[in-house]
């Protein structure tokens, strides 16, 4: 029986990289995809990925059109509740997130539910760690923290390089 993974398919600039890793995970893992509800439209690559499988649609925290603190806080809370429930119902063996700030409520739910959490910095991060990565490391919320450039291992004692997603 395949192990279960809760996997964030991040939107925006992270989506192509996230989809590349999602395609690799499918072969060996029973995947439940966490996706942004705005990215799910007929015929999209994301729709094809989750077709016939399990997925959890979460709200976008902010956008250019709506970046009010109240909107961001409400959607962070909604995401935390949705992920909390999914983890309780499905009990994944691990959660994996790549680069996105949407990783934060997932990491918190995993920490509280005792599910190992893996964070992978985006390949676009060449010289510094992302704010999300720094926060996850600072709070000790990532059980494993991977970077995609060997030079980045020097940026934090817990950063590990094992290759690239692409």
C-alpha positions as CSV (number, residue, x, y, z in Angstrom):
1,X,0.0,0.0,0.0
2,X,1.3,3.5,-0.9
3,X,2.0,6.0,1.8
4,X,-0.1,9.1,1.9
5,X,1.1,12.6,1.2
6,X,-0.6,15.9,1.6
7,X,0.9,18.0,-1.2
8,X,0.5,21.8,-1.8
9,X,0.3,22.6,-5.5
10,X,1.2,26.3,-5.1
11,X,-0.2,28.8,-7.5
12,X,1.3,31.7,-9.3
13,X,5.0,31.5,-10.1
14,X,5.4,28.3,-8.1
15,X,2.8,26.4,-10.0
16,X,5.0,24.9,-12.8
17,X,7.6,23.8,-10.3
18,X,4.9,22.4,-8.0
19,X,3.3,20.5,-10.9
20,X,6.6,19.0,-11.8
21,X,7.1,17.6,-8.4
22,X,3.4,16.5,-8.2
23,X,3.9,14.4,-11.3
24,X,7.0,12.7,-9.7
25,X,5.1,12.0,-6.4
26,X,2.1,10.3,-8.1
27,X,4.1,7.2,-9.0
28,X,5.0,6.3,-5.4
29,X,2.5,8.1,-3.2
30,X,-1.2,8.3,-2.6
31,X,-1.6,12.1,-3.0
32,X,-4.1,14.5,-1.7
33,X,-3.5,17.8,-3.4
34,X,-4.0,21.1,-1.6
35,X,-4.8,23.7,-4.3
36,X,-5.9,27.3,-4.5
37,X,-9.6,27.4,-5.4
38,X,-9.0,30.2,-7.9
39,X,-6.6,28.0,-9.9
40,X,-9.1,25.2,-10.6
41,X,-10.8,25.9,-13.9
42,X,-11.9,23.5,-16.7
43,X,-9.1,22.3,-18.9
44,X,-6.3,23.7,-16.8
45,X,-3.2,21.6,-16.0
46,X,-4.2,21.7,-12.4
47,X,-7.7,20.4,-13.1
48,X,-6.2,17.5,-15.1
49,X,-3.9,16.7,-12.2
50,X,-6.6,16.4,-9.6
51,X,-9.2,14.9,-11.9
52,X,-10.5,11.7,-10.3
53,X,-8.2,12.1,-7.3
54,X,-8.4,13.7,-3.9
55,X,-7.9,17.4,-3.4
56,X,-8.6,20.1,-0.9
57,X,-9.3,23.6,-2.3
58,X,-8.1,26.5,-0.1
59,X,-8.7,30.2,-0.5
60,X,-6.0,32.6,-1.7
61,X,-4.6,34.7,1.1
62,X,-4.2,37.8,-0.8
63,X,-4.1,39.1,-4.4
64,X,-3.3,42.4,-6.0
65,X,-7.0,43.1,-5.9
66,X,-7.4,42.2,-2.2
67,X,-4.5,42.5,0.2
68,X,-6.4,43.8,3.3
69,X,-5.2,42.4,6.6
70,X,-8.7,41.3,7.5
71,X,-9.0,39.3,4.2
72,X,-5.6,37.7,4.6
73,X,-6.3,36.8,8.3
74,X,-9.7,35.3,7.4
75,X,-8.3,33.2,4.6
76,X,-5.4,32.0,6.7
77,X,-7.8,30.9,9.4
78,X,-10.1,29.2,6.8
79,X,-7.1,27.4,5.3
80,X,-5.9,26.2,8.8
81,X,-9.4,24.8,9.6
82,X,-9.6,23.0,6.2
83,X,-6.1,21.5,6.5
84,X,-6.7,20.6,10.1
85,X,-9.9,18.7,9.2
86,X,-8.2,17.0,6.2
87,X,-5.3,15.8,8.3
88,X,-7.6,14.5,10.9
89,X,-9.7,12.6,8.4
90,X,-7.1,11.3,6.0
91,X,-4.0,11.0,8.4
92,X,-1.3,11.5,5.8
93,X,2.2,10.1,6.5
94,X,3.8,13.4,5.5
95,X,3.0,16.8,4.1
96,X,5.1,18.5,1.4
97,X,5.1,22.1,0.4
98,X,7.2,24.0,-2.2
99,X,8.0,27.6,-1.7
100,X,4.6,29.2,-1.1
101,X,3.4,31.2,1.9
102,X,0.4,28.9,1.8
103,X,2.8,26.5,3.5
104,X,2.5,28.3,6.8
105,X,-1.0,27.1,7.9
106,X,-0.2,23.6,6.6
107,X,3.0,23.5,8.6
108,X,1.1,24.6,11.7
109,X,-1.7,22.0,11.3
110,X,1.0,19.3,10.7
111,X,2.9,20.4,13.8
112,X,-0.3,20.3,15.9
113,X,-1.4,16.9,14.4
114,X,2.0,15.3,14.6
115,X,2.4,14.9,10.8
116,X,6.0,15.3,9.5
117,X,6.3,18.5,7.3
118,X,8.8,18.9,4.5
119,X,9.4,22.3,2.9
120,X,11.3,22.8,-0.4
121,X,12.6,26.2,-1.3
122,X,11.8,27.2,-4.8
123,X,14.5,26.9,-7.4
124,X,14.2,30.6,-8.0
125,X,15.8,31.2,-4.6
126,X,19.4,31.3,-5.5
127,X,21.1,33.7,-3.0
128,X,18.8,33.9,0.0
129,X,16.1,32.0,1.7
130,X,12.5,33.1,1.2
131,X,10.6,34.8,4.0
132,X,8.4,31.7,4.3
133,X,11.5,29.5,4.6
134,X,13.1,31.7,7.2
135,X,9.9,31.8,9.3
136,X,9.4,28.0,9.1
137,X,13.1,27.5,10.2
138,X,12.9,30.1,12.9
139,X,9.8,28.6,14.4
140,X,11.1,25.0,14.0
141,X,8.1,24.0,12.0
142,X,9.8,22.1,9.2
143,X,10.9,18.6,9.9
144,X,13.0,18.7,6.7
145,X,14.0,21.8,4.9
146,X,15.4,21.3,1.4
147,X,17.1,23.8,-1.0
148,X,17.7,23.4,-4.7
149,X,21.1,24.9,-5.0
150,X,24.2,23.3,-3.2
151,X,25.5,26.8,-2.2
152,X,22.3,27.4,-0.1
153,X,23.2,24.7,2.4
154,X,25.5,27.4,4.0
155,X,22.5,29.7,4.6
156,X,21.1,27.7,7.5
157,X,22.4,24.7,9.5
158,X,19.1,22.8,8.8
159,X,19.1,23.4,5.0
160,X,19.8,20.3,2.9
161,X,20.6,20.0,-0.8
162,X,19.5,16.7,-2.4
163,X,19.1,17.9,-6.0
164,X,16.4,19.8,-7.9
165,X,12.7,19.2,-8.5
166,X,13.0,20.2,-12.1
